[in-house]
Amino acid sequence: MQLTGSQIVLECLKEQGVDTIFGYPGGTILNIYDELYKQSDNFLHILTSHEQGAAHAADGYARSTGKVGVCFATSGPGSTNLVTGIATAYMDSVPMVAITCNVNLPLLGKDTFQEVDIAGITMPITKHGYIVKDVKNLADTIRKAFKIARSGRPGPVIVDITKDVTAKTCDFRPVTISEEEPVKKYHTDDINQAVKMIKASKRPFIYVGGGAIISNASKELLEFAKKVDAPVCDTLMGKGAFDGTDKLYTGMIGMHGTKASNLGVSECDLLITLGARFSDRVTGNAKTFASKAKILQIDVDAAEINKNVRVDFAIVGDLKRVLTAINEKLEQLDHSEWLGKIADYKKKFPLGYDTDKLTCPYIIEEIDKLTKGDAIITTDVGQHQMWAAQYYKYRKPRTFLTSGGLGTMGYGLGACIGAKVGNPDKVCINIAGDGCFRMNMNEMATASRYNLPIIEVVINNHVLGMVRQWQTLFYQQHYSQTIFEDKVDYCKVAEGLGCEAIRITKKNEVAPALKKALKMGKPVLLDCIIEEDDKVFPMVPPGASISEVFDEKDLKNKK
């Protein structure tokens, strides 16, 4: 059948099972939006307040559902406004297809109004980028884009289409998209070697990253951990892959990880690394990281093997399949003595905070209590992000969405919108610092427009909290440009954008405000006023070994 390029775009999206799009129209993409108008029964389109919000929403939708997120933008500034969101998705291995349109083919390369080489701009931050200049290539290109976005280690792909291609017609033949099996890159000998290493270990420790969530390996991970009888820590991206309430769980590892995790990994004799890439925020000084241990790494991406830390043995493959194969050959092990030592660390070095005043950890614990750990939590970046990682007990995968690799301030609100659209029956809460909220607070208008009952929790300390913490600890208290000395009223901002708002200044106001927000059925902002000098502990000094982790008590003793 003969279809226009715009019709082909939407037909290909339907082939891929896409029913939700986040975007913002403009001149060069008008043909696609005109066709979208005609096919409005087939798609839910969320008009965000800014293209960056569309990218973050597509990202949050993808992380929370496991599907490929889709966003639309026009040429020039429309497409460049997607860049931060695309980079965020790339760093955290999120499957996304960004469809942009460019000027007509004869006008390319002539500095035409709103012309930009978006495929070139995004080359370092996408798995692949396409420029479609011939309508005959359009369908195959979109199909390839989705295949690349979701296969292996997932990531974003951009498809830039010249406007004339969206208007031209060609023959279109629909295809049925079948789910692909992960490519097996390992051999039986690899599984046997991994089992041999595990059985020989006396002090194993399991370190879980975001790959465990991407591969849907939570069930296999639980079976594996129980069989190995080993403690389990996770990264920021791995939260929820392993139940945070399980007795084997020791908390997060790294710069703001627990002492139990950091000290345990420093003393183990085998570090079993599952779907993690040894980020600098995890390892601290890479030369001293897990120096007493052999390291076994399992990851789908061969490029991550021996990139940051040298390992003793690695298996390249889909984590779910690899763990299934290992579990079949692994007998029940007993490491009760080692687990007893780790349990002592957990008891001796618990997380703690000042219970006499309103703090972010208290707020997050109340959120955990009232949602029974069953909400989707999104965050921005900074102190509140670390507190959210530490004090909410993530029991299931895809319930903690945060910018781990890029550290994008302004990510959380768009991601929360995307998560709510993809999971309408779930409670979705974004936890943001006041500095982060300023970045993309216009997306409260998007939540209001669609009456999405999300809860925006602003941890308001009137400073850039994490930067101030570093300035306090390492920069002689030189608070350069980190204090918000202004009169911005976030409650009035939220109300002005069509949302409800509640201000919280005392501990006894937290639970009633949260209960009210959970029952409202509309977007609500909670402006939580905390002190400016609250700090995130534990902490590893920059460049130090994770075994040098310290907390507030250590800091006071040192002084």
C-alpha positions in Angstrom: 0.0 0.0 0.0 1.1 3.6 -0.7 1.7 5.6 2.4 3.3 9.0 3.2 6.4 9.1 5.3 4.3 10.4 8.2 2.0 7.5 7.9 5.0 5.1 7.7 6.4 6.5 10.9 3.2 5.8 12.9 2.7 2.4 11.3 6.2 1.4 12.3 5.5 2.6 15.8 2.4 0.4 16.0 4.4 -2.6 14.7 6.8 -2.0 17.7 3.9 -2.0 20.1 4.3 1.7 20.9 1.2 3.4 22.1 2.7 6.3 24.1 4.7 9.2 22.8 6.2 12.2 24.6 6.9 15.3 22.5 6.6 18.9 21.4 5.6 19.9 17.8 7.2 22.4 15.5 7.6 23.3 11.8 9.5 20.4 10.4 7.6 17.7 12.2 4.2 19.1 11.4 3.4 16.4 8.9 3.9 13.7 11.5 1.8 15.6 14.0 -1.0 16.1 11.4 -1.0 12.3 10.9 -1.0 11.8 14.7 -4.1 14.0 14.9 -5.8 11.6 12.4 -4.7 8.6 14.4 -5.3 10.0 17.9 -7.2 6.8 18.9 -4.0 4.7 18.4 -1.6 6.8 20.5 -1.4 8.7 23.7 0.7 11.7 23.1 1.9 13.7 26.1 2.7 17.3 25.3 5.4 18.3 27.7 6.4 21.8 28.6 9.9 21.5 27.1 11.6 18.9 24.9 14.0 18.0 27.7 11.0 17.0 29.7 9.8 14.9 26.8 13.2 13.0 26.7 13.2 12.5 30.5 9.6 11.3 30.4 10.3 8.8 27.7 13.3 7.7 29.8 11.2 7.3 32.9 8.5 5.4 30.9 11.2 3.0 29.6 12.9 2.4 32.9 9.6 1.7 34.7 8.0 -0.5 32.1 10.9 -2.1 30.3 9.6 -0.9 27.0 11.3 1.4 24.5 10.5 5.0 25.3 9.7 7.3 22.4 9.9 11.1 22.1 9.3 13.5 19.2 10.9 16.9 18.5 11.2 19.4 15.7 14.4 20.6 14.2 17.0 23.1 15.5 16.4 24.0 19.2 13.6 21.4 19.4 16.1 18.6 18.7 19.0 20.1 20.7 16.7 20.4 23.7 16.6 16.6 23.7 20.4 16.3 24.1 20.6 16.2 27.9 17.8 13.6 28.1 19.4 11.5 25.4 22.8 11.6 27.2 21.1 10.7 30.5 19.5 7.6 28.8 22.8 6.7 27.2 24.8 6.7 30.4 22.2 4.6 32.2 21.5 2.1 29.3 17.9 3.1 28.7 16.1 2.0 25.5 14.8 5.1 23.8 14.1 6.2 20.2 14.1 9.9 19.6 12.4 10.9 16.3 13.2 14.4 15.1 12.6 16.1 11.8 14.9 18.4 9.8 14.6 20.9 7.0 13.9 19.7 3.4 16.7 17.8 1.8 17.6 20.5 -0.7 18.1 22.9 2.2 20.4 20.7 4.3 23.9 22.1 4.8 22.9 25.7 3.9 22.4 27.1 7.5 18.6 27.0 6.9 16.3 28.4 9.6 16.3 25.9 12.5 18.7 23.5 10.7 21.1 21.5 12.9 23.0 18.3 12.4 21.3 16.5 15.4 22.6 13.1 14.4 26.2 14.5 14.4 25.6 16.3 17.7 24.4 13.2 19.4 26.8 10.7 17.9 28.8 10.3 21.1 25.7 9.8 23.3 23.6 7.4 21.2 24.0 3.7 20.2 23.3 4.8 16.7 22.0 7.8 14.7 20.2 7.9 11.4 19.4 10.7 8.9 16.6 9.6 6.6 16.7 11.4 3.2 14.7 8.9 1.1 11.2 7.8 2.1 12.0 4.3 0.7 14.5 3.8 3.6 12.2 5.1 6.3 10.4 2.0 7.5 13.6 -0.2 7.6 15.4 2.6 9.4 12.8 2.9 12.2 12.7 -0.9 12.6 16.5 -1.0 12.9 16.4 1.9 15.4 14.1 -0.1 17.7 16.1 -3.3 17.4 19.4 -1.4 18.3 17.7 0.5 21.2 16.5 -2.7 22.9 19.2 -5.3 22.1 22.3 -6.2 24.0 23.1 -3.3 26.3 20.1 -1.0 25.6 20.4 2.7 24.8 19.0 5.6 22.9 18.9 5.8 19.1 18.0 9.0 17.1 16.2 9.0 13.8 16.3 12.4 12.0 14.0 12.7 9.0 13.9 15.5 6.5 10.6 17.2 6.2 10.1 16.3 2.5 10.5 12.6 3.4 7.5 12.9 5.8 5.3 14.1 2.9 6.5 11.8 0.1 4.8 8.5 -0.6 6.1 5.0 -1.2 5.0 1.4 -1.0 4.8 0.1 2.6 4.7 -3.5 3.6 3.9 -4.2 7.3 6.0 -6.8 9.2 5.4 -8.7 12.4 8.1 -7.9 15.0 9.1 -11.0 17.0 10.9 -10.9 20.3 14.6 -11.7 19.8 16.4 -14.2 22.0 19.6 -12.7 23.6 22.7 -13.7 21.8 24.7 -16.3 23.7 28.3 -15.4 23.9 29.6 -17.8 26.6 30.3 -21.5 26.7 29.7 -24.3 29.2 33.4 -24.0 30.2 32.7 -20.4 31.3 29.9 -21.5 33.5 32.0 -24.3 35.0 34.8 -21.9 35.8 32.5 -19.4 37.5 31.0 -22.2 39.6 34.5 -23.4 40.5 35.5 -19.9 41.7 32.4 -19.5 43.7 32.8 -22.9 45.4 36.4 -22.1 46.3 35.5 -18.8 48.0 35.3 -18.5 51.8 34.2 -14.8 51.8 32.1 -14.1 48.7 30.3 -10.8 48.2 27.7 -10.1 45.5 27.8 -6.6 43.8 24.7 -5.9 41.8 24.3 -3.2 39.1 21.6 -1.9 36.7 22.2 -4.8 34.3 20.3 -7.1 36.7 17.2 -4.9 36.3 17.6 -4.5 32.5 17.8 -8.3 32.0 14.9 -8.9 34.4 17.1 -11.2 36.5 15.7 -10.5 40.0 14.3 -14.0 40.4 17.5 -15.7 39.3 19.6 -13.2 41.4 17.6 -14.2 44.6 18.1 -17.9 43.9 21.8 -17.3 43.3 22.4 -15.2 46.4 20.6 -17.8 48.6 22.6 -20.7 47.1 26.0 -18.9 47.4 24.9 -17.7 50.9 26.6 -14.4 50.4 25.9 -10.8 51.3 24.5 -8.5 48.6 25.2 -4.9 47.9 24.0 -2.8 45.0 24.8 0.4 43.0 22.5 3.3 42.6 21.3 1.8 39.3 20.8 -1.7 40.8 18.4 -0.7 43.5 15.4 -3.0 43.6 17.0 -5.8 41.7 17.5 -7.5 45.1 15.0 -7.0 47.9 16.2 -4.2 50.1 14.5 -5.9 53.1 16.3 -9.3 52.7 18.6 -10.3 55.5 21.5 -10.8 53.0 21.2 -7.2 51.8 23.9 -4.8 53.1 22.9 -1.6 51.3 24.5 0.5 48.6 28.2 0.4 47.8 30.5 3.3 47.1 30.9 7.0 47.9 27.7 7.1 49.9 27.4 3.4 50.5 27.0 1.8 53.9 30.0 0.8 56.0 28.9 -2.8 55.9 29.0 -2.9 52.1 32.2 -0.9 51.7 34.1 -2.7 54.5 32.7 -6.1 53.4 33.8 -5.7 49.8 37.2 -4.5 51.0 37.6 -7.7 53.0 36.0 -10.3 50.7 38.0 -13.0 48.8 35.6 -13.1 45.8 33.7 -10.2 44.4 30.9 -11.4 42.2 30.0 -8.5 39.9 26.6 -8.8 38.2 25.6 -6.3 35.6 27.8 -3.5 37.0 30.6 -1.5 35.4 32.8 -0.4 38.3 31.9 3.2 38.2 34.2 5.7 39.9 31.4 6.4 42.4 31.5 2.7 43.4 35.2 2.0 43.4 36.8 5.1 44.9 40.4 4.5 44.3 40.3 1.8 41.6 43.8 0.5 42.4 42.8 -0.5 45.9 39.2 -1.6 45.2 38.5 -5.1 46.5 42.3 -5.6 46.7 42.0 -8.9 48.7 39.6 -10.5 46.3 39.4 -12.3 43.0 36.8 -10.6 40.8 34.2 -12.5 38.7 32.3 -10.2 36.4 29.2 -11.0 34.4 28.0 -8.4 31.9 26.3 -8.2 28.5 28.7 -5.6 27.2 32.2 -6.9 26.5 33.5 -3.3 26.4 33.0 -3.1 30.2 35.3 -6.0 30.9 38.6 -4.8 32.3 37.7 -1.2 31.5 37.8 0.3 35.0 39.0 -2.6 37.1 41.0 -5.6 36.1 39.0 -8.8 36.7 40.2 -12.4 37.2 37.4 -14.0 35.1 34.5 -12.7 33.1 31.4 -14.0 31.3 29.9 -11.9 28.5 26.2 -12.6 28.2 22.7 -11.8 29.3 22.7 -11.9 33.1 19.4 -13.7 33.4 20.6 -16.5 31.2 24.0 -16.7 32.8 22.6 -16.9 36.3 20.1 -19.5 35.2 23.0 -21.6 33.9 25.1 -21.1 37.1 22.2 -21.9 39.4 21.6 -25.2 37.7 25.2 -26.3 38.5 25.6 -24.6 41.9 25.0 -26.6 45.0 23.9 -25.0 48.3 26.9 -23.4 50.0 27.3 -22.3 53.6 29.1 -19.1 54.5 27.5 -18.5 57.9 30.7 -17.4 59.6 31.3 -14.7 56.9 27.7 -13.6 57.0 28.0 -13.3 60.8 30.8 -10.9 60.4 28.9 -8.8 57.9 25.8 -8.9 60.2 28.0 -7.4 62.9 29.1 -4.6 60.6 25.4 -3.9 59.8 24.6 -3.8 63.6 27.7 -1.8 64.5 27.4 0.8 61.6 23.7 1.4 60.9 22.5 4.4 58.9 21.5 7.2 61.2 20.3 10.8 61.3 19.2 13.5 63.7 15.8 12.5 64.9 15.1 15.7 66.8 14.4 17.8 63.7 12.8 17.6 60.2 15.2 15.9 57.9 15.1 14.3 54.4 15.8 10.8 55.7 12.8 11.1 58.0 10.6 12.2 55.2 11.8 9.3 53.0 11.2 6.8 55.8 7.6 8.2 56.1 7.1 7.8 52.4 8.3 4.2 52.6 6.0 3.5 55.5 2.9 5.1 53.9 3.4 3.5 50.5 4.5 0.1 52.0 7.5 0.2 49.7 5.3 -0.2 46.7 5.7 3.2 45.0 7.8 4.2 42.0 10.4 6.7 43.3 12.1 9.0 41.0 14.8 11.5 42.0 16.9 14.4 40.8 20.6 14.5 41.7 22.3 15.5 44.9 21.9 14.9 48.6 18.2 14.0 48.4 19.1 11.4 45.7 21.5 9.7 48.1 19.1 9.8 51.0 16.4 8.3 48.7 18.8 5.5 47.9 19.7 4.9 51.5 16.3 5.2 53.4 13.6 3.9 51.0 13.5 0.1 51.0 13.3 -0.9 47.3 11.8 -4.4 47.2 11.2 -4.7 43.4 13.0 -3.7 40.2 12.0 -0.7 38.2 10.8 1.2 41.3 13.8 3.5 41.6 14.5 5.8 38.7 17.4 8.2 38.9 20.2 9.7 36.8 23.2 7.7 37.8 25.8 8.1 35.1 25.2 11.7 33.9 23.9 13.0 37.2 21.2 15.2 35.5 19.6 17.9 37.7 16.0 18.3 36.5 15.7 14.6 35.5 13.2 13.4 38.1 10.0 15.3 37.4 9.9 14.4 33.7 10.8 10.8 34.6 8.0 10.7 37.2 5.5 11.8 34.6 6.7 9.1 32.2 6.6 6.5 35.0 3.0 7.5 35.9 1.8 7.4 32.3 3.4 3.9 31.9 2.1 2.7 35.3 -1.2 4.5 36.0 -2.1 2.2 39.0 1.2 2.9 40.8 2.0 5.7 43.3 4.7 7.8 41.6 6.7 10.2 43.7 9.6 12.5 42.7 12.0 13.5 45.3 14.0 16.7 44.3 16.2 19.3 45.9 15.2 22.9 45.5 18.1 23.5 43.1 17.1 20.6 40.9 13.4 21.5 41.0 14.3 24.9 39.5 15.8 23.2 36.4 12.5 21.8 35.0 9.7 22.8 37.4 7.7 23.9 34.3 6.8 20.2 33.9 4.4 20.6 36.8 2.2 22.2 34.1 2.4 19.0 32.2 1.2 17.0 35.2 -1.6 19.5 35.7 -2.6 19.4 32.1 -3.2 15.7 32.2 -4.2 15.6 35.8 -1.5 13.1 36.6 -1.6 12.4 40.4 2.1 12.5 41.0 3.7 13.8 44.2 6.6 16.2 43.9 8.6 16.3 47.1 10.9 19.3 47.2 13.6 19.0 49.8 14.1 22.7 50.3 17.3 23.8 52.2 17.8 27.0 50.1 21.2 25.8 49.0 22.8 23.4 46.5 23.1 20.8 49.2 25.6 18.3 47.8 27.9 21.1 46.4 27.7 22.8 49.8 28.6 19.6 51.6 31.8 19.4 49.5 32.5 23.0 50.1 32.1 22.4 53.8 34.3 19.3 53.9 36.9 20.0 51.2 36.8 23.7 50.3 37.2 25.5 53.6 33.5 26.5 53.7 33.9 28.8 50.7 30.2 28.8 49.7 30.6 30.1 46.2 27.3 30.5 44.4 25.5 27.7 46.3 23.1 29.7 48.4 19.7 30.7 47.1 19.2 34.1 48.5 15.9 34.9 46.8 12.1 34.8 47.5 10.9 32.0 45.3 7.8 30.4 46.8 7.6 26.8 45.4 4.0 26.4 46.6 2.9 29.4 44.7 4.8 28.2 41.6 3.0 24.9 41.8 -0.4 26.5 42.4 0.3 28.9 39.5 0.9 25.8 37.2 -2.4 24.3 38.2 -1.3 21.9 41.0 -2.0 21.6 44.7 0.7 22.5 47.2 1.5 21.9 50.9 4.4 23.3 52.9 6.0 21.2 55.6 8.2 22.7 58.3 7.9 20.2 61.2 8.2 16.4 61.6 4.6 16.0 62.8 3.3 17.6 59.5 4.9 15.0 57.3 2.6 12.0 57.6 -0.7 14.1 57.4 0.6 15.9 54.3 1.6 12.7 52.6 -1.7 11.0 53.4 -3.5 14.0 52.0 -1.4 14.1 48.9 -1.9 10.3 48.3 -5.7 10.8 48.4 -6.0 13.9 46.3 -6.0 12.3 42.9 -4.1 15.2 41.3 -0.6 16.5 41.1 0.7 17.8 44.5 3.9 19.6 45.5 5.2 19.2 49.1 7.6 22.0 50.0 9.7 20.5 52.8 11.9 23.0 54.6 15.0 21.5 56.1 18.2 22.9 57.5 20.9 24.0 55.1 23.8 22.1 56.6 22.4 18.5 56.8 24.9 16.1 55.2 24.8 12.7 53.6 26.7 10.1 55.5 28.5 7.7 55.2 31.0 9.2 52.7 34.2 8.2 51.0 36.6 11.1 50.4 37.3 11.7 46.7 40.2 9.6 45.5 40.3 7.4 48.6 39.7 3.7 49.0 36.1 2.7 49.9 37.6 1.2 53.1 38.2 4.7 54.3 34.5 5.4 54.5 33.5 7.7 57.3 30.3 8.9 59.0 29.3 11.9 61.1 30.6 10.2 64.3 34.0 9.7 62.7 34.1 13.3 61.6 33.4 14.5 65.1 36.0 12.2 66.6 38.6 13.4 64.1 38.0 17.0 65.1 
